[in-house]
Amino acid sequence: MLTPPAALHALLFASGEPMSKQQLAKLLDIKDSEVNMVLKALTDSLKGSGVVVVETETEVELRTAPEASALVKKLRESELSRDLGKASLETLATIAYQAGSTRGEIDWVRGVNSSASLRTLLMRGLIEGREDERDKRRIRYSLTTEALAHLGIRSSADLPRAEELMAGAHAVVEEASLNAAAEPQEEIA
């Protein structure tokens, strides 16, 4: 069984984003007043590890230590200096011609998992993700102004054969959605 500091470490690592202290107390099944004590224990255990706990009055996040900034900078520069690969370009085209896509839609169009390509495009600032209005559990990706400038266009409508391909992409996604809705759902026992 994990100690509270180890459990907190796992939660912050898995989250990858700031978490409220109140939510952490609930997940760890401890009192709100005990969260600071557990945070202190985790902070102490992470000294010299390259990872630190960053906290505000209400939130906590796991980040790389300032001492590791030179190494992290090298990593990011090497990732960003490479050309976009075929997978990232396919993902970018799918997002551009569909005027915003979810990861599931991109995966369906490409026929493979697109997580790594999405990460690359997000890191380079070529796409951005926003909560999908139809389903709050999903992220809908769209081109950034940086991507449009990189492509030398003012909007997605300026893409080659934009009207034809956007209509085709929309029709394919709608057909897939209708087929998925029509399939019988298995009951969970």
N, C-alpha and C positions, 0 to 999 in steps of 0.2 A: 504494500500500500504506500502511496506517495505521501510525503510530508506536505503540509500546507505550502511552504515555499516552493517545493518541487512541482506541486500541482499548479500553483500560480504561474510558474515559469512555463509549464506546458500550455496553459491557457493563453498567455500572452504571445507565445511563439506561434501557436496555431491560428490565433486571431489575425496577426499581421497588421493590426491597426489599434488605435487607442480603445481601451475598454473602460467603462465607468467603474469606479470603486464600489459602488452599490451593486452593480451586476456581478463583480468579482466576489463580493461577500456572499451573494446568493448562490453562485455556482460552487463556491468552496464550502458552503454551508457553515459560515462563521458569522459572528456579529460584525456590524459595520465598524465598531470600535476596534476590532482585532485586525482589520485590513492593514493599517499602518505598521503594526508589529510584524506581520507576515511580509510586507513589502520591504521592511528594514532587513529581515533575515535573508530575503532573496537578493537584495542589493549587496549585502555583505558577501554572500556566496559567489556573486558574479565578479567581484573585484579581480582585475587582471585577466579576465576571460575574453575581452574583446566585445562584450555585450554589456549594456547598461540598462537600468530601469529609468525611464523618464516619466515624471509625474507632474500633474497640475493639482489643483485643489480637488478636482472631481474625476480626473482620468489618469490612466496609467498606460504606458506603451513600452515595449521592448525595442531597443535600437542598438546600432553598432556604437561602440565606444569612440569618443573623439580621437583617441590615440590610433585608431584603425583607419582614420579618414584617408590617409595616403594610399593604403592598400585598396580600399573601396573605390577610390578615385581611379586607380589603375584598372580595376576590374570594369568599371562603367565605361571608361575610355576605350578599352579593348572591345567591349560589346558594341559600342556605338560607332567605332571606326570601321567595322566590317560592313560590306554591302548587304542590303536586304536580300535574303535568299528567296528562292522560288515560292516556298511556303508562305513567307511573309507578304510577298507581292500578291499571291492569290488571295490571301486574307484581306489585304488592303483593297483589292479590286472588288471583292464580294461586298465589303462594307460600303465602298464608294457607289457601286451600281445599285445597291439595294437601299440606298439612302438611310442607313442605320440597320444594324443586324445584331441579333443576340448570338452568344457563342454557339448555342444549339443550331441556329440557322446556318451559321458559318460552317460548322462541322458537317451539317447535312449536305450543303452545297459542295464542299471539298471532299467529303467522304472520309475524313480523318480528324483526329483531335487537333484543334487549333490553339490550344492554351499557350504554347511556347511562342507562336507567331503573334498572338495578341499581346503577350508580355513585351516582346521586342518592339512592337508598334507603339504601345503605351509608353515605354521607356524613352522612345525617340520623340514622343510628343506628336506623332502622326495621327493618332486616334484618341478619342476620349470616351469614357463610359459614363452613362447616366442611367438612373433607375428607369426600367421599362414602365410606362404608364399603364399598360394592360395587365402586367403581372409584376408586382413590386419585388418579387424574389429574383428577378432576372436583371441583367445589365444590358442595355442597348448601346452598341458602339457606333460612333460616327466619326467622320473625318474632321480634323482640326484645321484651322486657318493655315497652320504650318504645312500640313499635307497639301492643301490646295495651292499654296505658294510654291512648294517643292515641285508639284506637277505642272505649274505654270498656268493654272486656271482660276477663275473667280468663284465658281460653284460647281457642284456635281453635275449640273445640267450642261456644263461645257465639256464634259468627257466625250470622247469619240463614241458615236452611235448611242448616246446616253438614253434618249427616249425609248428606242427599241430594246436595249438591254435592260433598262430599269423595269419596263413593262414585263419583259420575260422573267426577270428575277422575282418580281412581285407575284406573278402568276404561279411560278413554281412553289414559292413559299406558301401561298394560299392553298394550293392543291395539297401540299404535304400536311398543312394544318387541318384541312377538312378530312383527309384520310386518317390522321391520327385521332381526330374526334370521333370518327365513325367506327374505329376498331373497338371491339368489346373489351372492357376492362376486367382483369382477373380480380376475384375477391380475395382479400387477405384474411386468412384464418386467425 
